[in-house]
Amino acid sequence: MWYDESNKKFASEEGQELKLLRNIPKGYKLFRSVSVFNNYLGKIEAAKNEGDIEKEKAIIGEGVAQWIQRLEELFDITFHIEGQENIPKTGACVFISNHQGYADIIAILKMMDGKQVGFIAKDSLEKVPYFGKWIKAIRGVFIKRGDAREALKSIQAGVQTLKEGFSLVIFPEGTRSHTAEMNSFKPGSFKLATKAKVPVVPVALNGTRHLFEDRGIITNGAVIDIKIMPAIDTASMDRHALANISHQVEDTIREALAELIERENNRKEEER
């Protein structure tokens, strides 16, 4: 999700979050599942007020892990994760991922295995009950799409968040692809990482669209493949390398995604 996406496309996506929640009764289960995280909101706020960043990150990670476990059970989701050792053990970073569907968020949180990570999200999500409060609590940053000035403020807020030690996720395609295909990346998406001089971690996701986008309703039994690639150190890059980082990461993820799609196709062949 990024600010330089066209207003027309934004309008066509408006309200999709609520549509997701209205798939009763599974939408109700999804809606209620976030309430599991409510038990942690007070603790997170207290740690934030104390200025104890490590404590805050630990509580966020614990709360999110509880929520993801609940979702796995509710919707019978299976995850295959490769490369978890590539997640930096200390310090903040920016995870860059392709964006097939809403469940990308679930997949990213699952791969973090109890570690903190926030999301760069469109500002309309801030108004969605439970989810808006949740995104803010885990140190996510909201972007007002179509407004360059407001987007710049959000970038500055994101840079500050990273410098404080909180990691973030960006989906540079700007919107969900709804398919296995990956759209081109928006170059501006990498400004957060390069300005904050934190590592970039490429992530490829496949199968997340099966949870909702394939049929337009929440569907049980999704099998999600995740591949985490080695971190890229932006702090040591020269100007030329920084200018090329968008293409470098896009190519890396596209290649990994092709592997994951082939893996999914092979599973389907074996099941026949």
N, C-alpha and C positions, 0 to 999 in steps of 0.2 A: 504494500500500500504506500503510495508516494504522491507528493503534491503536484507533480507536473502531468498527472493523468488528465485527460479532457473532461470538462464539465458534463458533456453529453454522456460519457460512459459512467461517470459518477452518478448521474441521475438514474440511469438504468439499473444501478446496483442498490440505490437507496431503498431501505426497508427490507433487504434480503436477510438481515440479521434477525428481524422479528419474524419473518416467514419461517426461518429455521426453528424458532421457538414454538411456532404455532402448529407444528406437526405433532398433534396430540395422538396417543399419550407419550410418545417418545420425546417430543419437544418439551413436555412438562418434566419428564425425568431429567433431561439435560439442564433445564432451567433450575430445577431443585438441586441438582448435583453441585452447582456452584455455591450453594448455601453451606456446603461442607467447609469451604474456605472462610466463611464468615467468622468461624470460631478463632481465626488467626488475626483478624483485622485489628483488634485492640492491641494484641501483642506486637504486631508490626508497627503500629503507630507509636507505641510506648518506646520501642527500640529506636525508632526514627527520632523521637523527641530527645532521647538520651544521647543521640549522636553516635550510637554504637552500630557502625555499618556492618561489621561481621555478624553480630547478633541478628540484625534486621535481615540480612541475606539468608541466614540459617533458618529463621522462622518462615520466610517466604518460601524457601525450598521445601521445608517440611509440609507446609500447607498445600502447596501445589502438588507434591507427591501424593498426598492423601486424595486430592481431587482426581488426579489422573488414574489412580488405582480404582476409584469409584467408577469412572467412565469405562475403563477396561471391562469391569464386571457387568455394567449395565448394557453395554453394546457389543460385548464379545469381540473386542478388538485384539488382533494379534500383531505384534511388532517384531521385525527383524532389524537389529541395529548393528551396523559395522562402523568401526573407527571411533568408539567412545574415548579411546586413549588420546585422541587428538584434541579433546576439549581441554583448554588451558586449566591447570590446577589452581593457579593464582592469578589475580588481576582481572580486569574487565576486558571484554572483547566484543566484536560485532559478528554475529552469525548471519551469513547471507544465504538465503534459500530460495529455491523455486516455489511457486505458489499454486498448487492444484485446487485446493479447497479449504473450507473452514477447519477441517481436521488437521491441517498443517500445524496449527497452534498446539493441538494435543500431541502431535508427533514430536515437535521441538521440546515440549516440556517433558515428555517421556524420556527422550534421549539425555536430558540434563541430569536425570537420576537424583533429584533432590537438591540441585544447585539452582541459584537464582538466575533468572533471565526475564527481561521485559520485552515488550513489543512496540514497534513503531506502528501506530494504528490510526485510521481515519477518524476524524473528530466525531462523526455520527455514532460511533460505537460508545462514546462517553455517555450517551443518553439511554443506552440499553440497560434495563434493570439488572442488577447484580454484576453483569459483565463490565460495565463502565467503571464501577468502583473497584472491581478486581484488577483490571488492567492498570489502573493508577496505583493500587497497593503494591503490585509487584515491580513498580518503577518503570512502567511503560510510558511512552510519550505520544500524545495525540497530535496529528497533523491536519491542518485545514487545507484540503485539496482545492486547487484552483486559485489560491491566494498566496502569491510568492512572498509577500512581506511577512504574513503570519507563519508561513512555512520556514522562513529564515529564523524566526524566533524559536520555532520548535527544534530546528537543527541546533541552535545554541543551547537550548535546554537539554537536548540529547547529549551534546558534547560534555556538558557539565555533569550529567548523570554518569557518563562513562568515566570521567575523571575522578568521580567519587568512588568508583570501584564497582558499579553495577553494569552488568552485561545487557546487550540489546539484540533483538532480531529484526532484520529488514527483509522484506520481500520485494526485490527491485523490479519485478515485472509490473508492479503497480496495481494489479488486480488478479483475481483467481483465473486460471486458465480453463478450469472445469474439465480438462482432458489430461491425457498423459503428455501432450505437447507443452513445450516451454516457450513463452514469449520472450522477446528481446528485453534486456535490462535497461532501466533508466540510469544514465551515467551519474546524475546527481545523488543517487542513493548512497554513494560511497563517501560523501562529504563528511558524514558523522565520524567514520573510522579514521579518515585521513587527517581531519582537523584535531581529533582527540589523540591521534598517534597510537592507537591500540591495534592489536592483531585482528585480522579478518579470518573467520573460519567458514569455508564453503560447505554447504550442506545440500545433499540431493534427497528429495522425498518422492516416493511413488506409492500410489494406492490410497492416498488420503481422500481423493475425490469419491471413492466408493461409499464413504460414510453418508454423504448427503447429495453431492452434485450430480451423480449418475442418474438418480431417479427423482430428485427434487424432494425427497423425503428421507428422514433418518433411517438408515438400513443397518441391521446387525451383521456381524461377521466380517468386517473389513480387515484385510491383511495389508499392513503398511511396511514398506521397506525404507530404511534410512541409512544413508552413507555420509559419514562425517570425514572430511578431508583435512590434511594438516593445515595448521594456522599459517597465515601469511603475515610477516612482520612489516607493518607499514612505516614504523618509526625509522627504519634503516633505508627506506626507499628514496631514490633520487626523484627529481621532478618528472623525468620521462617515464619511470616505472609507475609512479602514482597516476599519471595521465592514462596509463594503459591497464590499470588494475581492474576496471570494470570488464573489459574484454577478457582479461586473464581469468577472472573468477567465473564469468559466464561460460566460457569454454570448458572450464574444469567441471562445473556443475552439469552442463549439457552432456558431457562425456559420461559422467557417473550416472546420470539419469537414464541414459541409453542402456547401461548395464542393468539397472534396476528393472527397467521395462522388460528386458530380455529374461530376467530372472522370473518376473511375474508370468510371462508367457510360457516359460518352461514348466512352471507349477501347474498352469492350466492344462498343458499337454499331458502331464503325468496323472492328473485327476480324471482324464477322459477314459 
